[in-house]
């Protein structure tokens, strides 16, 4: 393998799925500000993600609504406001 193939800031990083709690230790160059201990007792940079293969419906086979920023509620309000109101019969 070639030397100096990876960028200088390439290191092992813990990716934590905030929905399912599943954690993965993967090599990455992502910038992080938090650290946490892995199963081997060593401390690694920690990066939190909202969705991963552990919580995505395609991989889990379970459909569930993940609403971390209030997007579903905003959509429902817009959809309700867009519905035409039924006319009263005389």
Backbone as JSON Lines, residues from 0, in Angstrom:
{"i":0,"aa":"X","n":[0.84,-1.17,0.0],"ca":[0.0,0.0,0.0],"c":[0.89,1.24,0.0]}
{"i":1,"aa":"X","n":[0.43,2.27,-0.68],"ca":[1.2,3.51,-0.76],"c":[1.27,4.2,0.58]}
{"i":2,"aa":"X","n":[2.41,4.83,0.85],"ca":[2.56,5.63,2.07],"c":[1.89,6.98,1.87]}
{"i":3,"aa":"X","n":[1.44,7.57,2.98],"ca":[0.82,8.9,2.98],"c":[-0.37,8.98,2.02]}
{"i":4,"aa":"X","n":[-1.14,7.89,1.94],"ca":[-2.32,7.86,1.09],"c":[-3.5,8.6,1.73]}
{"i":5,"aa":"X","n":[-3.65,8.47,3.04],"ca":[-4.75,9.12,3.74],"c":[-4.36,10.54,4.17]}
{"i":6,"aa":"X","n":[-5.36,11.42,4.33],"ca":[-5.08,12.77,4.83],"c":[-4.48,12.72,6.23]}
{"i":7,"aa":"X","n":[-3.82,13.79,6.62],"ca":[-3.14,13.83,7.91],"c":[-4.09,13.73,9.1]}
{"i":8,"aa":"X","n":[-5.34,14.22,8.96],"ca":[-6.29,14.19,10.07],"c":[-7.17,12.93,10.06]}
{"i":9,"aa":"X","n":[-6.77,11.89,9.32],"ca":[-7.51,10.63,9.27],"c":[-7.23,9.85,10.55]}
{"i":10,"aa":"X","n":[-8.32,9.49,11.28],"ca":[-8.17,8.75,12.54],"c":[-9.45,7.99,12.82]}
{"i":11,"aa":"X","n":[-9.43,7.13,13.81],"ca":[-10.62,6.38,14.21],"c":[-11.57,7.32,14.95]}
{"i":12,"aa":"X","n":[-12.85,7.28,14.57],"ca":[-13.88,8.14,15.16],"c":[-15.08,7.28,15.52]}
{"i":13,"aa":"X","n":[-15.69,7.56,16.68],"ca":[-16.93,6.88,17.08],"c":[-18.1,7.66,16.49]}
{"i":14,"aa":"X","n":[-18.91,6.97,15.67],"ca":[-20.15,7.56,15.15],"c":[-21.28,6.97,15.97]}
{"i":15,"aa":"X","n":[-22.07,7.85,16.61],"ca":[-23.16,7.41,17.48],"c":[-24.49,7.83,16.87]}
{"i":16,"aa":"X","n":[-25.38,6.86,16.67],"ca":[-26.72,7.12,16.16],"c":[-27.58,7.59,17.33]}
{"i":17,"aa":"X","n":[-28.02,8.84,17.3],"ca":[-28.78,9.39,18.43],"c":[-30.19,8.81,18.52]}
{"i":18,"aa":"X","n":[-30.69,8.19,17.44],"ca":[-32.01,7.59,17.46],"c":[-32.0,6.21,18.12]}
{"i":19,"aa":"X","n":[-31.05,5.37,17.71],"ca":[-31.02,4.0,18.22],"c":[-29.99,3.78,19.32]}
{"i":20,"aa":"X","n":[-29.01,4.67,19.44],"ca":[-27.96,4.5,20.43],"c":[-26.82,3.62,19.95]}
{"i":21,"aa":"X","n":[-26.91,3.08,18.75],"ca":[-25.87,2.22,18.19],"c":[-24.63,3.04,17.89]}
{"i":22,"aa":"X","n":[-23.46,2.45,18.13],"ca":[-22.19,3.15,17.91],"c":[-21.3,2.34,16.97]}
{"i":23,"aa":"X","n":[-20.57,3.06,16.11],"ca":[-19.66,2.46,15.15],"c":[-18.3,3.12,15.28]}
{"i":24,"aa":"X","n":[-17.23,2.35,15.22],"ca":[-15.87,2.9,15.22],"c":[-15.35,2.79,13.8]}
{"i":25,"aa":"X","n":[-15.17,3.95,13.15],"ca":[-14.82,4.0,11.73],"c":[-13.71,5.04,11.53]}
{"i":26,"aa":"X","n":[-12.83,4.79,10.58],"ca":[-11.82,5.76,10.22],"c":[-12.44,6.91,9.47]}
{"i":27,"aa":"X","n":[-12.11,8.15,9.85],"ca":[-12.73,9.32,9.23],"c":[-11.87,10.57,9.44]}
{"i":28,"aa":"X","n":[-12.18,11.61,8.66],"ca":[-11.53,12.91,8.82],"c":[-12.5,13.96,9.35]}
{"i":29,"aa":"X","n":[-13.69,13.54,9.79],"ca":[-14.71,14.47,10.26],"c":[-14.2,15.23,11.5]}
{"i":30,"aa":"X","n":[-14.55,16.53,11.56],"ca":[-14.14,17.34,12.71],"c":[-15.11,17.11,13.87]}
{"i":31,"aa":"X","n":[-14.57,16.91,15.06],"ca":[-15.4,16.66,16.24],"c":[-14.92,17.53,17.4]}
{"i":32,"aa":"X","n":[-15.82,17.73,18.36],"ca":[-15.44,18.48,19.57],"c":[-15.58,17.61,20.81]}
{"i":33,"aa":"X","n":[-16.29,16.47,20.7],"ca":[-16.51,15.59,21.84],"c":[-15.64,14.35,21.73]}
{"i":34,"aa":"X","n":[-15.39,13.72,22.86],"ca":[-14.69,12.43,22.89],"c":[-15.44,11.49,23.81]}
{"i":35,"aa":"X","n":[-15.22,10.19,23.62],"ca":[-15.85,9.18,24.46],"c":[-15.01,7.92,24.42]}
{"i":36,"aa":"X","n":[-15.22,7.04,25.4],"ca":[-14.46,5.79,25.46],"c":[-15.17,4.72,24.65]}
{"i":37,"aa":"X","n":[-14.39,3.91,23.96],"ca":[-14.88,2.79,23.18],"c":[-14.76,1.52,24.01]}
{"i":38,"aa":"X","n":[-15.23,0.4,23.5],"ca":[-15.22,-0.87,24.22],"c":[-13.82,-1.33,24.62]}
{"i":39,"aa":"X","n":[-12.8,-0.9,23.87],"ca":[-11.43,-1.31,24.18],"c":[-10.79,-0.46,25.28]}
{"i":40,"aa":"X","n":[-11.54,0.52,25.82],"ca":[-11.05,1.36,26.9],"c":[-10.33,2.61,26.43]}
{"i":41,"aa":"X","n":[-10.06,2.73,25.14],"ca":[-9.38,3.91,24.6],"c":[-10.39,5.01,24.33]}
{"i":42,"aa":"X","n":[-9.92,6.25,24.36],"ca":[-10.79,7.41,24.1],"c":[-10.63,7.84,22.65]}
{"i":43,"aa":"X","n":[-11.76,8.03,21.98],"ca":[-11.78,8.42,20.57],"c":[-12.68,9.64,20.4]}
{"i":44,"aa":"X","n":[-12.48,10.4,19.3],"ca":[-13.42,11.49,18.99],"c":[-14.81,10.92,18.75]}
{"i":45,"aa":"X","n":[-15.84,11.68,19.13],"ca":[-17.23,11.24,19.01],"c":[-17.98,12.17,18.07]}
{"i":46,"aa":"X","n":[-18.71,11.59,17.11],"ca":[-19.54,12.35,16.18],"c":[-20.94,11.74,16.23]}
{"i":47,"aa":"X","n":[-21.96,12.58,16.51],"ca":[-23.33,12.08,16.61],"c":[-24.08,12.33,15.31]}
{"i":48,"aa":"X","n":[-24.81,11.29,14.86],"ca":[-25.62,11.38,13.65],"c":[-27.07,11.09,14.02]}
{"i":49,"aa":"X","n":[-28.02,11.64,13.25],"ca":[-29.44,11.44,13.53],"c":[-29.94,10.09,13.03]}
{"i":50,"aa":"X","n":[-29.33,9.58,11.96],"ca":[-29.82,8.33,11.38],"c":[-28.64,7.56,10.79]}
{"i":51,"aa":"X","n":[-28.68,6.25,10.93],"ca":[-27.65,5.37,10.37],"c":[-28.33,4.08,9.93]}
{"i":52,"aa":"X","n":[-27.53,3.1,9.56],"ca":[-28.11,1.82,9.14],"c":[-28.82,1.13,10.3]}
{"i":53,"aa":"X","n":[-28.5,1.51,11.54],"ca":[-29.14,0.9,12.71],"c":[-30.56,1.43,12.93]}
{"i":54,"aa":"X","n":[-30.88,2.61,12.36],"ca":[-32.22,3.17,12.58],"c":[-32.98,3.49,11.3]}
{"i":55,"aa":"X","n":[-32.33,3.39,10.14],"ca":[-33.0,3.71,8.88],"c":[-34.01,2.62,8.52]}
{"i":56,"aa":"X","n":[-35.25,3.0,8.15],"ca":[-36.29,2.01,7.85],"c":[-35.91,1.03,6.74]}
{"i":57,"aa":"X","n":[-35.1,1.44,5.78],"ca":[-34.7,0.54,4.7],"c":[-33.93,-0.66,5.25]}
{"i":58,"aa":"X","n":[-33.06,-0.42,6.22],"ca":[-32.22,-1.49,6.78],"c":[-32.92,-2.24,7.92]}
{"i":59,"aa":"X","n":[-33.77,-1.57,8.67],"ca":[-34.42,-2.21,9.82],"c":[-35.73,-2.89,9.45]}
{"i":60,"aa":"X","n":[-36.36,-2.46,8.35],"ca":[-37.63,-3.02,7.95],"c":[-38.79,-2.49,8.77]}
{"i":61,"aa":"X","n":[-38.55,-1.49,9.6],"ca":[-39.58,-0.89,10.43],"c":[-39.71,0.58,10.07]}
{"i":62,"aa":"X","n":[-40.94,0.98,9.74],"ca":[-41.18,2.38,9.42],"c":[-41.54,3.11,10.7]}
{"i":63,"aa":"X","n":[-40.79,4.18,11.0],"ca":[-41.13,5.01,12.14],"c":[-40.78,6.45,11.8]}
{"i":64,"aa":"X","n":[-41.49,7.37,12.4],"ca":[-41.28,8.78,12.14],"c":[-40.22,9.32,13.08]}
{"i":65,"aa":"X","n":[-39.17,9.86,12.49],"ca":[-38.1,10.47,13.28],"c":[-38.19,11.97,13.06]}
{"i":66,"aa":"X","n":[-38.53,12.7,14.09],"ca":[-38.74,14.14,13.97],"c":[-37.9,14.85,15.01]}
{"i":67,"aa":"X","n":[-36.69,15.22,14.62],"ca":[-35.81,15.88,15.58],"c":[-35.87,17.4,15.47]}
{"i":68,"aa":"X","n":[-36.45,17.91,14.38],"ca":[-36.47,19.36,14.2],"c":[-37.87,19.9,14.01]}
{"i":69,"aa":"X","n":[-38.91,19.13,14.31],"ca":[-40.27,19.61,14.19],"c":[-40.78,19.68,12.76]}
{"i":70,"aa":"X","n":[-40.13,18.97,11.84],"ca":[-40.51,19.05,10.43],"c":[-41.86,18.4,10.17]}
{"i":71,"aa":"X","n":[-42.17,17.31,10.85],"ca":[-43.44,16.62,10.62],"c":[-44.6,17.5,11.06]}
{"i":72,"aa":"X","n":[-44.5,18.13,12.22],"ca":[-45.56,19.02,12.69],"c":[-45.77,20.19,11.74]}
{"i":73,"aa":"X","n":[-44.68,20.77,11.24],"ca":[-44.8,21.88,10.3],"c":[-45.52,21.43,9.03]}
{"i":74,"aa":"X","n":[-45.17,20.23,8.55],"ca":[-45.82,19.72,7.35],"c":[-47.31,19.49,7.58]}
{"i":75,"aa":"X","n":[-47.67,18.91,8.71],"ca":[-49.08,18.64,9.0],"c":[-49.88,19.94,9.09]}
{"i":76,"aa":"X","n":[-49.29,20.99,9.66],"ca":[-49.97,22.28,9.74],"c":[-50.19,22.87,8.36]}
{"i":77,"aa":"X","n":[-49.16,22.79,7.5],"ca":[-49.31,23.31,6.14],"c":[-50.34,22.52,5.36]}
{"i":78,"aa":"X","n":[-50.34,21.2,5.52],"ca":[-51.3,20.35,4.8],"c":[-52.72,20.64,5.27]}
{"i":79,"aa":"X","n":[-52.92,20.85,6.57],"ca":[-54.25,21.15,7.09],"c":[-54.73,22.51,6.6]}
{"i":80,"aa":"X","n":[-53.83,23.48,6.5],"ca":[-54.2,24.82,6.04],"c":[-54.5,24.81,4.54]}
{"i":81,"aa":"X","n":[-53.9,23.92,3.8],"ca":[-54.09,23.87,2.35],"c":[-55.37,23.17,1.93]}
{"i":82,"aa":"X","n":[-55.98,22.39,2.83],"ca":[-57.21,21.67,2.49],"c":[-58.35,22.68,2.3]}
{"i":83,"aa":"X","n":[-59.14,22.51,1.24],"ca":[-60.27,23.44,1.06],"c":[-61.34,23.13,2.1]}
{"i":84,"aa":"X","n":[-61.97,24.19,2.6],"ca":[-63.0,24.01,3.61],"c":[-64.3,23.6,2.93]}
{"i":85,"aa":"X","n":[-65.01,22.69,3.52],"ca":[-66.28,22.2,2.94],"c":[-67.34,23.29,3.02]}
{"i":86,"aa":"X","n":[-68.07,23.45,1.94],"ca":[-69.14,24.46,1.9],"c":[-70.35,23.93,2.64]}
{"i":87,"aa":"X","n":[-71.05,24.83,3.34],"ca":[-72.25,24.44,4.09],"c":[-73.42,24.3,3.14]}
{"i":88,"aa":"X","n":[-74.24,23.29,3.36],"ca":[-75.44,23.09,2.55],"c":[-76.6,23.9,3.13]}
{"i":89,"aa":"X","n":[-77.45,24.46,2.28],"ca":[-78.6,25.24,2.75],"c":[-79.83,24.41,2.8]}
